[in-house]
Amino acid sequence: MLATSESLKQDIEKLTNEQLQQVAEFIAFLQFQEKRKRITLDPVLLAPLATEFAEEDRVLAESGMDDYADMLAKEDQL
């Protein structure tokens, strides 16, 4: 059975408010699903970003290690 806009409109007019809410939620789901299909990540474009932020990530990780070592030393003294 092929659904036409007109037949769908007629069916929708017969629905209860609760059923209309369910239809609205399903439409929102379909729209979300469609947007999700269009999002594609290109590894070729992502590689330079990873390289760009690698040094910053390393520096942040190392700076946090000093604090961590200090906290461990304080715990050992307790």
PDB file with SEQRES, HELIX, SHEET and CRYST1 records, atoms N, CA, C and O in Angstrom:
SEQRES   1 A   78  MET LEU ALA THR SER GLU SER LEU LYS GLN ASP ILE GLU          
SEQRES   2 A   78  LYS LEU THR ASN GLU GLN LEU GLN GLN VAL ALA GLU PHE          
SEQRES   3 A   78  ILE ALA PHE LEU GLN PHE GLN GLU LYS ARG LYS ARG ILE          
SEQRES   4 A   78  THR LEU ASP PRO VAL LEU LEU ALA PRO LEU ALA THR GLU          
SEQRES   5 A   78  PHE ALA GLU GLU ASP ARG VAL LEU ALA GLU SER GLY MET          
SEQRES   6 A   78  ASP ASP TYR ALA ASP MET LEU ALA LYS GLU ASP GLN LEU          
HELIX    1 AA1 SER A    5  GLU A   13  1                                   9    
HELIX    2 AA2 ASN A   17  ARG A   38  1                                  22    
HELIX    3 AA3 PRO A   43  GLN A   77  1                                  35    
CRYST1    1.000    1.000    1.000  90.00  90.00  90.00 P 1           1          
ATOM      1  N   MET A   1       0.844  -1.180   0.000  1.00  0.00           N  
ATOM      2  CA  MET A   1       0.000   0.000   0.000  1.00  0.00           C  
ATOM      3  C   MET A   1       0.891   1.246   0.000  1.00  0.00           C  
ATOM      4  O   MET A   1       1.743   1.413   0.873  1.00  0.00           O  
ATOM      5  N   LEU A   2       0.687   2.084  -0.957  1.00  0.00           N  
ATOM      6  CA  LEU A   2       1.444   3.323  -1.076  1.00  0.00           C  
ATOM      7  C   LEU A   2       0.695   4.436  -0.354  1.00  0.00           C  
ATOM      8  O   LEU A   2      -0.461   4.731  -0.659  1.00  0.00           O  
ATOM      9  N   ALA A   3       1.366   5.036   0.594  1.00  0.00           N  
ATOM     10  CA  ALA A   3       0.745   6.115   1.360  1.00  0.00           C  
ATOM     11  C   ALA A   3       0.965   7.433   0.641  1.00  0.00           C  
ATOM     12  O   ALA A   3       2.080   7.760   0.236  1.00  0.00           O  
ATOM     13  N   THR A   4      -0.112   8.179   0.491  1.00  0.00           N  
ATOM     14  CA  THR A   4      -0.006   9.505  -0.112  1.00  0.00           C  
ATOM     15  C   THR A   4      -0.155  10.549   0.987  1.00  0.00           C  
ATOM     16  O   THR A   4      -0.678  10.265   2.065  1.00  0.00           O  
ATOM     17  N   SER A   5       0.302  11.737   0.707  1.00  0.00           N  
ATOM     18  CA  SER A   5       0.179  12.821   1.684  1.00  0.00           C  
ATOM     19  C   SER A   5      -1.275  13.032   2.076  1.00  0.00           C  
ATOM     20  O   SER A   5      -1.592  13.235   3.248  1.00  0.00           O  
ATOM     21  N   GLU A   6      -2.140  12.983   1.096  1.00  0.00           N  
ATOM     22  CA  GLU A   6      -3.561  13.235   1.357  1.00  0.00           C  
ATOM     23  C   GLU A   6      -4.162  12.147   2.239  1.00  0.00           C  
ATOM     24  O   GLU A   6      -4.902  12.453   3.174  1.00  0.00           O  
ATOM     25  N   SER A   7      -3.856  10.879   1.957  1.00  0.00           N  
ATOM     26  CA  SER A   7      -4.415   9.797   2.782  1.00  0.00           C  
ATOM     27  C   SER A   7      -3.853   9.852   4.202  1.00  0.00           C  
ATOM     28  O   SER A   7      -4.563   9.562   5.164  1.00  0.00           O  
ATOM     29  N   LEU A   8      -2.585  10.222   4.332  1.00  0.00           N  
ATOM     30  CA  LEU A   8      -1.996  10.365   5.664  1.00  0.00           C  
ATOM     31  C   LEU A   8      -2.657  11.501   6.434  1.00  0.00           C  
ATOM     32  O   LEU A   8      -2.943  11.367   7.624  1.00  0.00           O  
ATOM     33  N   LYS A   9      -2.899  12.615   5.757  1.00  0.00           N  
ATOM     34  CA  LYS A   9      -3.565  13.746   6.412  1.00  0.00           C  
ATOM     35  C   LYS A   9      -4.948  13.343   6.916  1.00  0.00           C  
ATOM     36  O   LYS A   9      -5.342  13.711   8.023  1.00  0.00           O  
ATOM     37  N   GLN A  10      -5.672  12.596   6.111  1.00  0.00           N  
ATOM     38  CA  GLN A  10      -7.012  12.158   6.512  1.00  0.00           C  
ATOM     39  C   GLN A  10      -6.935  11.233   7.727  1.00  0.00           C  
ATOM     40  O   GLN A  10      -7.743  11.339   8.649  1.00  0.00           O  
ATOM     41  N   ASP A  11      -5.957  10.327   7.720  1.00  0.00           N  
ATOM     42  CA  ASP A  11      -5.793   9.418   8.859  1.00  0.00           C  
ATOM     43  C   ASP A  11      -5.395  10.181  10.118  1.00  0.00           C  
ATOM     44  O   ASP A  11      -5.867   9.873  11.212  1.00  0.00           O  
ATOM     45  N   ILE A  12      -4.536  11.166   9.963  1.00  0.00           N  
ATOM     46  CA  ILE A  12      -4.073  11.954  11.107  1.00  0.00           C  
ATOM     47  C   ILE A  12      -5.226  12.726  11.741  1.00  0.00           C  
ATOM     48  O   ILE A  12      -5.278  12.873  12.962  1.00  0.00           O  
ATOM     49  N   GLU A  13      -6.140  13.213  10.925  1.00  0.00           N  
ATOM     50  CA  GLU A  13      -7.283  13.971  11.447  1.00  0.00           C  
ATOM     51  C   GLU A  13      -8.173  13.128  12.354  1.00  0.00           C  
ATOM     52  O   GLU A  13      -8.925  13.677  13.158  1.00  0.00           O  
ATOM     53  N   LYS A  14      -8.101  11.811  12.239  1.00  0.00           N  
ATOM     54  CA  LYS A  14      -8.939  10.912  13.033  1.00  0.00           C  
ATOM     55  C   LYS A  14      -8.270  10.474  14.337  1.00  0.00           C  
ATOM     56  O   LYS A  14      -8.897   9.794  15.150  1.00  0.00           O  
ATOM     57  N   LEU A  15      -7.022  10.849  14.545  1.00  0.00           N  
ATOM     58  CA  LEU A  15      -6.277  10.379  15.710  1.00  0.00           C  
ATOM     59  C   LEU A  15      -6.619  11.161  16.973  1.00  0.00           C  
ATOM     60  O   LEU A  15      -7.041  12.317  16.924  1.00  0.00           O  
ATOM     61  N   THR A  16      -6.423  10.493  18.102  1.00  0.00           N  
ATOM     62  CA  THR A  16      -6.585  11.161  19.400  1.00  0.00           C  
ATOM     63  C   THR A  16      -5.341  12.007  19.676  1.00  0.00           C  
ATOM     64  O   THR A  16      -4.331  11.893  18.982  1.00  0.00           O  
ATOM     65  N   ASN A  17      -5.430  12.853  20.696  1.00  0.00           N  
ATOM     66  CA  ASN A  17      -4.273  13.676  21.065  1.00  0.00           C  
ATOM     67  C   ASN A  17      -3.072  12.812  21.448  1.00  0.00           C  
ATOM     68  O   ASN A  17      -1.933  13.133  21.109  1.00  0.00           O  
ATOM     69  N   GLU A  18      -3.335  11.724  22.149  1.00  0.00           N  
ATOM     70  CA  GLU A  18      -2.244  10.826  22.545  1.00  0.00           C  
ATOM     71  C   GLU A  18      -1.587  10.198  21.311  1.00  0.00           C  
ATOM     72  O   GLU A  18      -0.363  10.091  21.237  1.00  0.00           O  
ATOM     73  N   GLN A  19      -2.399   9.792  20.363  1.00  0.00           N  
ATOM     74  CA  GLN A  19      -1.860   9.213  19.134  1.00  0.00           C  
ATOM     75  C   GLN A  19      -1.090  10.257  18.324  1.00  0.00           C  
ATOM     76  O   GLN A  19      -0.064   9.946  17.718  1.00  0.00           O  
ATOM     77  N   LEU A  20      -1.586  11.486  18.314  1.00  0.00           N  
ATOM     78  CA  LEU A  20      -0.876  12.565  17.618  1.00  0.00           C  
ATOM     79  C   LEU A  20       0.498  12.798  18.239  1.00  0.00           C  
ATOM     80  O   LEU A  20       1.474  13.057  17.535  1.00  0.00           O  
ATOM     81  N   GLN A  21       0.561  12.703  19.567  1.00  0.00           N  
ATOM     82  CA  GLN A  21       1.844  12.862  20.252  1.00  0.00           C  
ATOM     83  C   GLN A  21       2.814  11.761  19.822  1.00  0.00           C  
ATOM     84  O   GLN A  21       3.998  12.019  19.604  1.00  0.00           O  
ATOM     85  N   GLN A  22       2.310  10.545  19.702  1.00  0.00           N  
ATOM     86  CA  GLN A  22       3.153   9.433  19.261  1.00  0.00           C  
ATOM     87  C   GLN A  22       3.642   9.644  17.832  1.00  0.00           C  
ATOM     88  O   GLN A  22       4.796   9.353  17.516  1.00  0.00           O  
ATOM     89  N   VAL A  23       2.770  10.144  16.978  1.00  0.00           N  
ATOM     90  CA  VAL A  23       3.157  10.438  15.596  1.00  0.00           C  
ATOM     91  C   VAL A  23       4.231  11.524  15.577  1.00  0.00           C  
ATOM     92  O   VAL A  23       5.207  11.419  14.835  1.00  0.00           O  
ATOM     93  N   ALA A  24       4.056  12.556  16.383  1.00  0.00           N  
ATOM     94  CA  ALA A  24       5.038  13.644  16.448  1.00  0.00           C  
ATOM     95  C   ALA A  24       6.395  13.116  16.907  1.00  0.00           C  
ATOM     96  O   ALA A  24       7.431  13.505  16.367  1.00  0.00           O  
ATOM     97  N   GLU A  25       6.389  12.231  17.902  1.00  0.00           N  
ATOM     98  CA  GLU A  25       7.641  11.651  18.387  1.00  0.00           C  
ATOM     99  C   GLU A  25       8.298  10.787  17.315  1.00  0.00           C  
ATOM    100  O   GLU A  25       9.521  10.792  17.178  1.00  0.00           O  
ATOM    101  N   PHE A  26       7.498  10.053  16.564  1.00  0.00           N  
ATOM    102  CA  PHE A  26       8.048   9.212  15.499  1.00  0.00           C  
ATOM    103  C   PHE A  26       8.643  10.067  14.383  1.00  0.00           C  
ATOM    104  O   PHE A  26       9.696   9.737  13.838  1.00  0.00           O  
ATOM    105  N   ILE A  27       7.977  11.149  14.052  1.00  0.00           N  
ATOM    106  CA  ILE A  27       8.503  12.067  13.031  1.00  0.00           C  
ATOM    107  C   ILE A  27       9.834  12.657  13.495  1.00  0.00           C  
ATOM    108  O   ILE A  27      10.779  12.756  12.713  1.00  0.00           O  
ATOM    109  N   ALA A  28       9.906  13.045  14.756  1.00  0.00           N  
ATOM    110  CA  ALA A  28      11.160  13.582  15.297  1.00  0.00           C  
ATOM    111  C   ALA A  28      12.263  12.531  15.224  1.00  0.00           C  
ATOM    112  O   ALA A  28      13.409  12.849  14.906  1.00  0.00           O  
ATOM    113  N   PHE A  29      11.918  11.280  15.519  1.00  0.00           N  
ATOM    114  CA  PHE A  29      12.886  10.189  15.425  1.00  0.00           C  
ATOM    115  C   PHE A  29      13.375  10.014  13.993  1.00  0.00           C  
ATOM    116  O   PHE A  29      14.575   9.857  13.766  1.00  0.00           O  
ATOM    117  N   LEU A  30      12.467  10.039  13.031  1.00  0.00           N  
ATOM    118  CA  LEU A  30      12.853   9.895  11.623  1.00  0.00           C  
ATOM    119  C   LEU A  30      13.772  11.031  11.182  1.00  0.00           C  
ATOM    120  O   LEU A  30      14.739  10.807  10.454  1.00  0.00           O  
ATOM    121  N   GLN A  31      13.470  12.235  11.620  1.00  0.00           N  
ATOM    122  CA  GLN A  31      14.310  13.383  11.261  1.00  0.00           C  
ATOM    123  C   GLN A  31      15.695  13.257  11.879  1.00  0.00           C  
ATOM    124  O   GLN A  31      16.699  13.559  11.232  1.00  0.00           O  
ATOM    125  N   PHE A  32      15.749  12.815  13.125  1.00  0.00           N  
ATOM    126  CA  PHE A  32      17.038  12.605  13.791  1.00  0.00           C  
ATOM    127  C   PHE A  32      17.841  11.539  13.061  1.00  0.00           C  
ATOM    128  O   PHE A  32      19.038  11.701  12.827  1.00  0.00           O  
ATOM    129  N   GLN A  33      17.180  10.460  12.708  1.00  0.00           N  
ATOM    130  CA  GLN A  33      17.836   9.355  12.009  1.00  0.00           C  
ATOM    131  C   GLN A  33      18.415   9.826  10.677  1.00  0.00           C  
ATOM    132  O   GLN A  33      19.518   9.428  10.304  1.00  0.00           O  
ATOM    133  N   GLU A  34      17.688  10.659   9.972  1.00  0.00           N  
ATOM    134  CA  GLU A  34      18.144  11.169   8.677  1.00  0.00           C  
ATOM    135  C   GLU A  34      19.374  12.053   8.847  1.00  0.00           C  
ATOM    136  O   GLU A  34      20.321  11.954   8.067  1.00  0.00           O  
ATOM    137  N   LYS A  35      19.368  12.916   9.859  1.00  0.00           N  
ATOM    138  CA  LYS A  35      20.532  13.775  10.110  1.00  0.00           C  
ATOM    139  C   LYS A  35      21.746  12.931  10.451  1.00  0.00           C  
ATOM    140  O   LYS A  35      22.860  13.222  10.014  1.00  0.00           O  
ATOM    141  N   ARG A  36      21.528  11.891  11.228  1.00  0.00           N  
ATOM    142  CA  ARG A  36      22.625  11.020  11.658  1.00  0.00           C  
ATOM    143  C   ARG A  36      23.261  10.317  10.466  1.00  0.00           C  
ATOM    144  O   ARG A  36      24.474  10.104  10.449  1.00  0.00           O  
ATOM    145  N   LYS A  37      22.468   9.960   9.485  1.00  0.00           N  
ATOM    146  CA  LYS A  37      22.995   9.295   8.287  1.00  0.00           C  
ATOM    147  C   LYS A  37      23.923  10.219   7.513  1.00  0.00           C  
ATOM    148  O   LYS A  37      24.892   9.766   6.905  1.00  0.00           O  
ATOM    149  N   ARG A  38      23.628  11.510   7.535  1.00  0.00           N  
ATOM    150  CA  ARG A  38      24.405  12.467   6.744  1.00  0.00           C  
ATOM    151  C   ARG A  38      25.752  12.803   7.364  1.00  0.00           C  
ATOM    152  O   ARG A  38      26.639  13.306   6.674  1.00  0.00           O  
ATOM    153  N   ILE A  39      25.918  12.537   8.646  1.00  0.00           N  
ATOM    154  CA  ILE A  39      27.178  12.870   9.312  1.00  0.00           C  
ATOM    155  C   ILE A  39      28.182  11.751   9.055  1.00  0.00           C  
ATOM    156  O   ILE A  39      28.008  10.625   9.519  1.00  0.00           O  
ATOM    157  N   THR A  40      29.229  12.077   8.313  1.00  0.00           N  
ATOM    158  CA  THR A  40      30.295  11.115   8.078  1.00  0.00           C  
ATOM    159  C   THR A  40      31.622  11.776   8.420  1.00  0.00           C  
ATOM    160  O   THR A  40      31.882  12.919   8.043  1.00  0.00           O  
ATOM    161  N   LEU A  41      32.439  11.049   9.128  1.00  0.00           N  
ATOM    162  CA  LEU A  41      33.738  11.562   9.522  1.00  0.00           C  
ATOM    163  C   LEU A  41      34.794  10.997   8.580  1.00  0.00           C  
ATOM    164  O   LEU A  41      34.882   9.784   8.386  1.00  0.00           O  
ATOM    165  N   ASP A  42      35.581  11.872   8.009  1.00  0.00           N  
ATOM    166  CA  ASP A  42      36.635  11.472   7.088  1.00  0.00           C  
ATOM    167  C   ASP A  42      37.938  11.338   7.867  1.00  0.00           C  
ATOM    168  O   ASP A  42      38.450  12.334   8.379  1.00  0.00           O  
ATOM    169  N   PRO A  43      38.487  10.126   7.968  1.00  0.00           N  
ATOM    170  CA  PRO A  43      39.730   9.931   8.714  1.00  0.00           C  
ATOM    171  C   PRO A  43      40.882  10.795   8.206  1.00  0.00           C  
ATOM    172  O   PRO A  43      41.759  11.178   8.980  1.00  0.00           O  
ATOM    173  N   VAL A  44      40.881  11.100   6.926  1.00  0.00           N  
ATOM    174  CA  VAL A  44      41.944  11.937   6.364  1.00  0.00           C  
ATOM    175  C   VAL A  44      41.889  13.339   6.971  1.00  0.00           C  
ATOM    176  O   VAL A  44      42.928  13.962   7.192  1.00  0.00           O  
ATOM    177  N   LEU A  45      40.680  13.833   7.241  1.00  0.00           N  
ATOM    178  CA  LEU A  45      40.534  15.155   7.848  1.00  0.00           C  
ATOM    179  C   LEU A  45      40.747  15.123   9.363  1.00  0.00           C  
ATOM    180  O   LEU A  45      41.141  16.126   9.957  1.00  0.00           O  
ATOM    181  N   LEU A  46      40.487  13.978   9.983  1.00  0.00           N  
ATOM    182  CA  LEU A  46      40.634  13.873  11.430  1.00  0.00           C  
ATOM    183  C   LEU A  46      42.090  13.707  11.859  1.00  0.00           C  
ATOM    184  O   LEU A  46      42.462  14.141  12.950  1.00  0.00           O  
ATOM    185  N   ALA A  47      42.911  13.091  11.028  1.00  0.00           N  
ATOM    186  CA  ALA A  47      44.313  12.837  11.384  1.00  0.00           C  
ATOM    187  C   ALA A  47      45.073  14.118  11.724  1.00  0.00           C  
ATOM    188  O   ALA A  47      45.774  14.146  12.736  1.00  0.00           O  
ATOM    189  N   PRO A  48      44.965  15.178  10.921  1.00  0.00           N  
ATOM    190  CA  PRO A  48      45.679  16.407  11.290  1.00  0.00           C  
ATOM    191  C   PRO A  48      45.202  17.000  12.618  1.00  0.00           C  
ATOM    192  O   PRO A  48      45.995  17.593  13.349  1.00  0.00           O  
ATOM    193  N   LEU A  49      43.928  16.847  12.931  1.00  0.00           N  
ATOM    194  CA  LEU A  49      43.419  17.348  14.212  1.00  0.00           C  
ATOM    195  C   LEU A  49      44.049  16.592  15.378  1.00  0.00           C  
ATOM    196  O   LEU A  49      44.425  17.188  16.388  1.00  0.00           O  
ATOM    197  N   ALA A  50      44.158  15.285  15.228  1.00  0.00           N  
ATOM    198  CA  ALA A  50      44.775  14.487  16.284  1.00  0.00           C  
ATOM    199  C   ALA A  50      46.223  14.902  16.483  1.00  0.00           C  
ATOM    200  O   ALA A  50      46.694  15.014  17.614  1.00  0.00           O  
ATOM    201  N   THR A  51      46.918  15.129  15.393  1.00  0.00           N  
ATOM    202  CA  THR A  51      48.316  15.556  15.472  1.00  0.00           C  
ATOM    203  C   THR A  51      48.417  16.933  16.113  1.00  0.00           C  
ATOM    204  O   THR A  51      49.295  17.181  16.940  1.00  0.00           O  
ATOM    205  N   GLU A  52      47.524  17.810  15.730  1.00  0.00           N  
ATOM    206  CA  GLU A  52      47.538  19.180  16.242  1.00  0.00           C  
ATOM    207  C   GLU A  52      47.375  19.227  17.762  1.00  0.00           C  
ATOM    208  O   GLU A  52      48.020  20.034  18.431  1.00  0.00           O  
ATOM    209  N   PHE A  53      46.529  18.378  18.298  1.00  0.00           N  
ATOM    210  CA  PHE A  53      46.240  18.418  19.727  1.00  0.00           C  
ATOM    211  C   PHE A  53      47.049  17.416  20.543  1.00  0.00           C  
ATOM    212  O   PHE A  53      46.941  17.401  21.769  1.00  0.00           O  
ATOM    213  N   ALA A  54      47.849  16.589  19.901  1.00  0.00           N  
ATOM    214  CA  ALA A  54      48.622  15.572  20.622  1.00  0.00           C  
ATOM    215  C   ALA A  54      49.582  16.204  21.621  1.00  0.00           C  
ATOM    216  O   ALA A  54      49.669  15.743  22.760  1.00  0.00           O  
ATOM    217  N   GLU A  55      50.299  17.241  21.225  1.00  0.00           N  
ATOM    218  CA  GLU A  55      51.256  17.885  22.119  1.00  0.00           C  
ATOM    219  C   GLU A  55      50.545  18.523  23.309  1.00  0.00           C  
ATOM    220  O   GLU A  55      51.002  18.403  24.446  1.00  0.00           O  
ATOM    221  N   GLU A  56      49.444  19.189  23.053  1.00  0.00           N  
ATOM    222  CA  GLU A  56      48.678  19.806  24.140  1.00  0.00           C  
ATOM    223  C   GLU A  56      48.183  18.739  25.118  1.00  0.00           C  
ATOM    224  O   GLU A  56      48.239  18.933  26.333  1.00  0.00           O  
ATOM    225  N   ASP A  57      47.704  17.622  24.590  1.00  0.00           N  
ATOM    226  CA  ASP A  57      47.239  16.528  25.443  1.00  0.00           C  
ATOM    227  C   ASP A  57      48.374  15.982  26.308  1.00  0.00           C  
ATOM    228  O   ASP A  57      48.182  15.713  27.494  1.00  0.00           O  
ATOM    229  N   ARG A  58      49.556  15.820  25.711  1.00  0.00           N  
ATOM    230  CA  ARG A  58      50.701  15.290  26.442  1.00  0.00           C  
ATOM    231  C   ARG A  58      51.085  16.231  27.587  1.00  0.00           C  
ATOM    232  O   ARG A  58      51.340  15.787  28.706  1.00  0.00           O  
ATOM    233  N   VAL A  59      51.124  17.532  27.296  1.00  0.00           N  
ATOM    234  CA  VAL A  59      51.489  18.521  28.314  1.00  0.00           C  
ATOM    235  C   VAL A  59      50.478  18.510  29.461  1.00  0.00           C  
ATOM    236  O   VAL A  59      50.863  18.548  30.630  1.00  0.00           O  
ATOM    237  N   LEU A  60      49.202  18.460  29.131  1.00  0.00           N  
ATOM    238  CA  LEU A  60      48.173  18.425  30.177  1.00  0.00           C  
ATOM    239  C   LEU A  60      48.292  17.167  31.030  1.00  0.00           C  
ATOM    240  O   LEU A  60      48.163  17.225  32.253  1.00  0.00           O  
ATOM    241  N   ALA A  61      48.536  16.042  30.386  1.00  0.00           N  
ATOM    242  CA  ALA A  61      48.660  14.784  31.125  1.00  0.00           C  
ATOM    243  C   ALA A  61      49.861  14.822  32.061  1.00  0.00           C  
ATOM    244  O   ALA A  61      49.770  14.398  33.213  1.00  0.00           O  
ATOM    245  N   GLU A  62      50.977  15.328  31.569  1.00  0.00           N  
ATOM    246  CA  GLU A  62      52.182  15.381  32.393  1.00  0.00           C  
ATOM    247  C   GLU A  62      52.037  16.370  33.547  1.00  0.00           C  
ATOM    248  O   GLU A  62      52.535  16.111  34.643  1.00  0.00           O  
ATOM    249  N   SER A  63      51.372  17.482  33.322  1.00  0.00           N  
ATOM    250  CA  SER A  63      51.200  18.458  34.405  1.00  0.00           C  
ATOM    251  C   SER A  63      50.327  17.878  35.507  1.00  0.00           C  
ATOM    252  O   SER A  63      50.530  18.177  36.684  1.00  0.00           O  
ATOM    253  N   GLY A  64      49.383  17.073  35.145  1.00  0.00           N  
ATOM    254  CA  GLY A  64      48.525  16.434  36.137  1.00  0.00           C  
ATOM    255  C   GLY A  64      49.245  15.358  36.928  1.00  0.00           C  
ATOM    256  O   GLY A  64      48.854  15.060  38.056  1.00  0.00           O  
ATOM    257  N   MET A  65      50.286  14.770  36.361  1.00  0.00           N  
ATOM    258  CA  MET A  65      51.010  13.699  37.038  1.00  0.00           C  
ATOM    259  C   MET A  65      51.739  14.203  38.280  1.00  0.00           C  
ATOM    260  O   MET A  65      51.823  13.487  39.278  1.00  0.00           O  
ATOM    261  N   ASP A  66      52.264  15.422  38.230  1.00  0.00           N  
ATOM    262  CA  ASP A  66      52.945  15.978  39.405  1.00  0.00           C  
ATOM    263  C   ASP A  66      51.982  16.092  40.581  1.00  0.00           C  
ATOM    264  O   ASP A  66      52.313  15.718  41.705  1.00  0.00           O  
ATOM    265  N   ASP A  67      50.801  16.606  40.314  1.00  0.00           N  
ATOM    266  CA  ASP A  67      49.786  16.727  41.369  1.00  0.00           C  
ATOM    267  C   ASP A  67      49.403  15.354  41.909  1.00  0.00           C  
ATOM    268  O   ASP A  67      49.226  15.177  43.115  1.00  0.00           O  
ATOM    269  N   TYR A  68      49.278  14.398  41.018  1.00  0.00           N  
ATOM    270  CA  TYR A  68      48.903  13.042  41.404  1.00  0.00           C  
ATOM    271  C   TYR A  68      49.979  12.431  42.297  1.00  0.00           C  
ATOM    272  O   TYR A  68      49.663  11.807  43.310  1.00  0.00           O  
ATOM    273  N   ALA A  69      51.241  12.605  41.929  1.00  0.00           N  
ATOM    274  CA  ALA A  69      52.345  12.069  42.731  1.00  0.00           C  
ATOM    275  C   ALA A  69      52.363  12.715  44.113  1.00  0.00           C  
ATOM    276  O   ALA A  69      52.601  12.035  45.111  1.00  0.00           O  
ATOM    277  N   ASP A  70      52.113  14.016  44.178  1.00  0.00           N  
ATOM    278  CA  ASP A  70      52.055  14.716  45.467  1.00  0.00           C  
ATOM    279  C   ASP A  70      50.935  14.161  46.345  1.00  0.00           C  
ATOM    280  O   ASP A  70      51.125  13.952  47.543  1.00  0.00           O  
ATOM    281  N   MET A  71      49.778  13.927  45.750  1.00  0.00           N  
ATOM    282  CA  MET A  71      48.647  13.393  46.514  1.00  0.00           C  
ATOM    283  C   MET A  71      48.957  11.990  47.035  1.00  0.00           C  
ATOM    284  O   MET A  71      48.600  11.657  48.165  1.00  0.00           O  
ATOM    285  N   LEU A  72      49.619  11.166  46.220  1.00  0.00           N  
ATOM    286  CA  LEU A  72      49.981   9.823  46.668  1.00  0.00           C  
ATOM    287  C   LEU A  72      50.966   9.882  47.829  1.00  0.00           C  
ATOM    288  O   LEU A  72      50.858   9.114  48.785  1.00  0.00           O  
ATOM    289  N   ALA A  73      51.928  10.799  47.738  1.00  0.00           N  
ATOM    290  CA  ALA A  73      52.909  10.940  48.814  1.00  0.00           C  
ATOM    291  C   ALA A  73      52.226  11.365  50.107  1.00  0.00           C  
ATOM    292  O   ALA A  73      52.570  10.862  51.177  1.00  0.00           O  
ATOM    293  N   LYS A  74      51.272  12.274  50.029  1.00  0.00           N  
ATOM    294  CA  LYS A  74      50.542  12.717  51.220  1.00  0.00           C  
ATOM    295  C   LYS A  74      49.728  11.576  51.824  1.00  0.00           C  
ATOM    296  O   LYS A  74      49.636  11.456  53.045  1.00  0.00           O  
ATOM    297  N   GLU A  75      49.140  10.745  50.974  1.00  0.00           N  
ATOM    298  CA  GLU A  75      48.372   9.602  51.471  1.00  0.00           C  
ATOM    299  C   GLU A  75      49.271   8.623  52.205  1.00  0.00           C  
ATOM    300  O   GLU A  75      48.876   8.050  53.220  1.00  0.00           O  
ATOM    301  N   ASP A  76      50.477   8.431  51.692  1.00  0.00           N  
ATOM    302  CA  ASP A  76      51.410   7.508  52.334  1.00  0.00           C  
ATOM    303  C   ASP A  76      51.794   7.988  53.726  1.00  0.00           C  
ATOM    304  O   ASP A  76      52.110   7.177  54.596  1.00  0.00           O  
ATOM    305  N   GLN A  77      51.771   9.297  53.945  1.00  0.00           N  
ATOM    306  CA  GLN A  77      52.153   9.856  55.238  1.00  0.00           C  
ATOM    307  C   GLN A  77      51.041   9.709  56.272  1.00  0.00           C  
ATOM    308  O   GLN A  77      51.293   9.821  57.472  1.00  0.00           O  
ATOM    309  N   LEU A  78      49.830   9.463  55.825  1.00  0.00           N  
ATOM    310  CA  LEU A  78      48.693   9.349  56.765  1.00  0.00           C  
ATOM    311  C   LEU A  78      48.698   8.058  57.513  1.00  0.00           C  
ATOM    312  O   LEU A  78      47.812   7.817  58.333  1.00  0.00           O  
TER     313      LEU A  78                                                      
END                                                                             
